[in-house]
Each structure stands twice: as C-alpha cells, then as structure tokens.
Amino acid sequence: MKQATREAFGATLAQLAAQDRNIVVLDADLAPATKTGETRKTAPQQFLQAGIAEANMTGIAAGLAVSGLKPFASSFAMFLAGRAYEQIRNSIAYPHLNVKLCATHAGITVGEDGGSHQCLEDISLMRVLPGMMVLQPADGPETAAMVKWLAQQEGPAYLRLSRAAVEQVYDREPVFDPKAVPMLRPGQRIAFVASGVMVRECLEAADRLAEQGIEAAVYDLPVIKPLSTDRLNDIIAAYDRVYVAEEHLKAGGIASAIREEVLEPGKVKSIAIEDRFGQSGSVQDLMEEYGLSASRIVRRVLADEAAGEGKTPAARITIAVPAAGARVQTGSIG
C-alpha cells in the first residue's frame, strides 16, 4: 500500500483532536495539502486558519502553548522552517514551549513545484536549535505512531513529512520508541541507516545488491535529534561501511549529525544532495538526478566495493531482532 506521510499525519491528528480538547491545529492556508483540514472535520473548534502568515502562526502557537494547550502548527517545510525561523527560534525553542511544528512537502520529492518549494536545508536549521526534537517517519504506520507519541510529550518538536506516496515499510503500526533504530533487513559488512522516504529506497537497493552477492543491512532512523548515539555506535562498529541516506543537503544533514556524535565517524558515508538547489521534475527523475534512487545507491555501493573502501580482514556482524511490525527481507548470512 502506498501512502504519503502527510496523509497519515492528517488522519491521525484529526483522530487525536477529536479525543483531546487541548489539541489545537494551526494551518497557513494550505490545509488541503498539509492534510490538517481533516481536523476541521472532526474538531472544527480546535482548528485555526492563520492564513499565508507562517511567522504569525508560530507566534499564535507559542501563545497557545503558554496557555496550556497543545498546538500543532503546519505548513510546507520551505515556509515553516524558512519563513518563520526567527519566530521558531525566539518564541518556541528559546522558551522551550510545547509546540509541534509539522512540516509537509519536505525534500525534492515535492516534485514539479521546483526548487523554490523543495526545502533541502530544514533538518540542518532545526537540529541546531537547542532543545528542538527532530523526527522523520518512513511511512504511514510509523507516522501514525509518531504523531500519537508526540501528542503526549512536552517540549518543541519538528516533524518532517513528505508529499510523495511511498510503499509501506511497516506491515502495521509499530510501537514508537524514540531511542530505537530498528533493523528492517539483516546484512553483513555494509549497512544503510536511512530516514524518511530514503528507507524504502535503501530497502530496494539492498534487494538489488543481494542479487549480486552483497548483503546490506537496512536500519530506520526516525529520530534525528536527539540521536540514539549508543545504538548508532553499535551499528557502526558491526560493519565496514555505514551509508547514511537522506533526502536533504549533505551539509548539516543527518550524516553530519551522526559524525559529530559517534566513535568511528570515518566509517560513515553520506548519500545526500550535494551543494545545489532542487528543480522541477517528476519524483522518479529527481531521485535519480540527485543520486537518491535505489539504482544510484546500488551504483555508489558497487563503486566503493570495486575500490575496496573500508574492507577489514574480519568484519563484525550484529544481527538484531527487527522491530515489531517491520517488513523484514531475509537474505543469506555467510
């Protein structure tokens, strides 16, 4: 089943708002696209339309949080993370208020809307804010679990969501654990740590690599900040190379964050967007052009294999039990 994470977000938030009168959903004139309009159907008195004014919307959200409510403010990533950054910094992050910033249409999978709407730098902007949690689900079921968990947590958070529909990674809604980095596919010698839409691309890349005798593990990284450093250290220690795959600029992104924290940063290889803006095109063409498609990932790994990158005489292997509900693809371990 294919579903965009923004759709799962909208449906789940609408259900939660109907059950919890303290939840208030704010939108910046994009409710049909962000899917916050679903809350207007289930709990109309808890839906606020701020208009094309993200900075004002975040200020309102801050005031609602001070009043003891649970605001979820949503817009496109480009406008929420970009246009309202100063208000997010000073009115939400600085006083550490309980505002959930829900940014849809992140990354190049926005597609034909082009570079002006494809926010490729929002993770770097948000993760540098002290106390700001940064999350990105891989599919619809994980989104639902994540939104439910966020509704019960205090403090500011940035939830990064996509426009494009993706095949499910999880067969059913998982139990969300912010410290978990679930293994979705076992492997040896090399591994992918992926977030968001890149989880599906890495699973497909791993399937193709297996046909060529390379068993690559795949891990889902739903929480970008704070990182599960101990878990990531264990993963990195178990493989010769760990590719961090993200639909974001390389500069300041997830791979950068991981390298800042782990014990063996030299093993971490980045699959990300180089120093360039997005452009208009189909999702498939853009993923290929920017090196994020499964086929481009396979080419990258095979090139590194041919160059003998990171090979050790005796690679260490760690096989963990996949998270409940994970789509496990088995392969030979030898």
N, C-alpha and C positions, 0 to 999 in steps of 0.2 A: 504494500500500500504506500502511495506517495502522499506526503502532506508537508506543507511549509510550516516551519516552527512558529511563524507569526499566527497561523490559523489555530494551532494548538494553544498558543498563548491566549488568544482572544476568547476561545471557548472555555478554557479553564478559568480565566479571570472572571468571566461572566457568572460562572457557577459559584465561585468563591464570594463574589459581591452579593449574590442573592442570599448567601448564608451568613455573611458578616457585614453588618451595617456600618462598621468602621472603615471598610474599604471604600476609597473614593478613586475613581478612574478619570484621569485628565487626558485630553487629546488636543492636538494642534491642527484642527481642520483636516485630519487625514484618517478619520475613523473607519471608513470602508476599507482602506488599505492596511492600516495597522491592526484591524480587527477589534479595536476597542469598542466599536459600535455594538458588539454583542452584549456588552454590559448595559447599554442604553435599553435593550430589550428586556433584560431580566431585572435590572435595578435602576430605572431611569433617574431616580432622585440621587443616585450615587455616581452619576456621570456628568462631568463638566467639560464643555466645549470651550477651549481657550482661544480658538481662532489661530490665525497664522502668526503666532507670537510665542515661540518656544521659551524665550527668556522670561516673559511674563508668566508662562505656565509653570516653570520651575519655581519661580518665586511664590506663586499660589500654593504649589505643592509643599514648599517649605513651611508656609503658614499653617496649612492643614496638619502637617506633622507636629508642629509645636502645640496644636490644639488637641493632640492625642489621637488623631485619625491615622489611617494607613493609606497614604496616597501612592498610586501607580501612575506615573506620567509617561506618555508615549508619543513618539514621533519618529520620522525617519532618522537613522543614525547620523546622517550628514547634518541635519538641522538640530537634533538634540545634543549630540556631542560637540558639534561645531559652533552653531549659532549661540547656544546657551551656556557655553563653557564657563564664563566668568560667574554666572549665577549659580551654576552647579558647584563651582569651587567654593565661593564665599557664602552662599545661602544654604547649601546642603552638606557638602563634605566638611567644611571648616567647623560648623557646629555639630557635625555628626548626627544629622537628622534621619528619621526613619522614612526615607523616600526611595521608592523603587523606580529607577529610570529604565524604561523598556524601549529599546531602540530597534526598530524593524528596518528592513531594507539595507542591511549592512553588507559590505564587500562588493565584489564585482558581479555577483550573481543577481544584482539588481537588473543587469542585462541592458536592454535597449535604452534605458533612461540616460546612460552615459556617465562620463567622468564627473560631472558636476553633482551627481546624486550617488555615486559609488564611494561610500566612505571607507577608506582603506587605512585610516590612521586612528580610529576611535579607541582601539584597545590601548595603544600607547598613551593617548590622552587620559584615559580613565584610570589606568593602573598606577600612574604616578601620583594620583590624589591620595593623600594619607587616609586610611580607613575605608576607602571605597572598595567594595567587593565587586569582582568582575566575573560574569558567568556567560557560558555559551553552550546551549544544548545541541545534540547531534541530530535529533529527530523529534517527532511529535510526542511520543510517550515520555521521553526524557524531559521535554519542555513542560508537560503537564505536571510531572513530579517536582520539577524545579520551581515552578510558579507556586504550587501549594506549599512547598518548604519556605519560600521567600515570604509568603504572607504571614508566616509565624515568627519571622526573625526581625530583630531590631537592627537599625542602622542602615546606611545608604548602600545601594547596590546598583550596578549597571548590568542589565540583561541584554545580550546581543542576539538578535534574531534575524532570520533570512527571509527574503521574498520567495525564492525558488522552492518548489516542492522537491523533497528528497525521499528516496525509499527508506522505510523504517530500518533502524539498526537494532532496536529492541522489539521483541515479539509482544511484550506487554509493558505496562507502565512500571518502571523499576522503583525500588525504594531509594530515594535520593540521599546520598551521603556526600557532603561537601568535601570530605577528605579522601574520597575514593578516586582511583584512576583505573576504571575497570578494564580488564583484558577481554577483548572481543574475539581475538584469534590468537592461538599459541604459535610460537615460532622459535627460531634459533638464529644466533649471530647478528641479525638485524631486526629492528623494531620501528614501528611508526607510533608516535604519540600525536594524536590529531584532535582537533576541536571543531565543533560546528559541522558544516557541510563537508569538511575535509575527512571526516571519519568514514563516510560512505566511499569517497574516492580512494582512500587508503585500503579499505577492505577489498575493493575491486582490484586495486593494484596488487595486493597480496595474493589474490586468486591467480592473477596472470603470472606473477613471479613463481608461484608454486608449480606452474606448468613447465617452468624452466629449471626446476630443481632447487629453488631458493624459497625457504620457508620463513616468511616475515611475520612477526607478531604485530598485532594492532591493539593499541590502547586508546581509550576515550578520555580526554581531559576536559571535563565540563566546567571546572572552576579554575580560572586563570589567575585570580588573586583572591585570597591568599593561596599560594601554591602548596601542594602536598609534597614538601621537599623530601621527607624521608622516603616516601613511596617512589618518587622520581629517582632518587639516588639508588634505590634497589633495582629499579628497571634499567637504568643506565649501566649499572655495574654488571648486569646479566648479559649484555650484548656488546658486540664490537662497535656498532654504529646505531644511533637512535636518531631517526628523522622526525623533526617536529614540523607538522604540516598545518598551515594556517592560511585562511583567506584574508590576508592582511599584509601590509608592508613589512618587509623584513626588519627595517629599522624600528626599534622599540616594541616589537611584537612579542609573541609567546616564546619563540626560541630565545630571544634576548632575555626575557624574564627568567627562563629556566637556566640559562648560562650564568646569570647573576647569582643563582642560589645553590647550584649543585656542586658536588665534589669533583666530578670529571667533565667539565664543560667542553673539553676537546672532542669528546665522543658525540656531541650534539651537532647535527647537521640541519640546516634550515631549508624547508620547502615553503617559500613565501613569495610575495610580489616584490620585485626589485624596485629601484628608485624611479617610479613612474606613476602617472595617474591612470585611471581607468579610461574606457572608451565604450562607445555604443556597439552592441553586438548581441548575438544570442548567447545564452548561458554556456552552451557547449563550446562555442567558438572562443569565448573569453577565457574559459578554464584552460583550454588548450594553449591559447596565445600567451597566457601568463604563467604557464608551467605548473598548473594546479590539477590538471586532469589525470585520471588513472594512467593513461598512456604515457604522459610526460613524466609521471612519477616513476613508472617502470623504466623508462629510458635513463633517468637520473641514477637509479639504483644499479642498473646494469653497467653504466659507465663507471661508477665508483667501484663496482666489483672487478671490472676489467683493469682498473688502475691499482687494484689491491689495497684500497683505502681501508684502514682500520683493522685489518685482519690480525688476529693473535693466534699463537700456536694452539691454545686450548680455550675456546670460547666458553664462557659460563652461561648456563641456561637456567632460567627460572620459569616454571610453569605454574601459574596461579589458577585458582578456581574462578571462572568467569562470574560476573555479577548476575544476580537473579534476573531472568528475562532477557539476557543478552543473546544476540544472534551469533552463535558460535560456528565458525567454519573450521573443521578439523583438517589437519594435514599430518604427514608423516614426520616424526621426530627421530632423527638419527644422528 
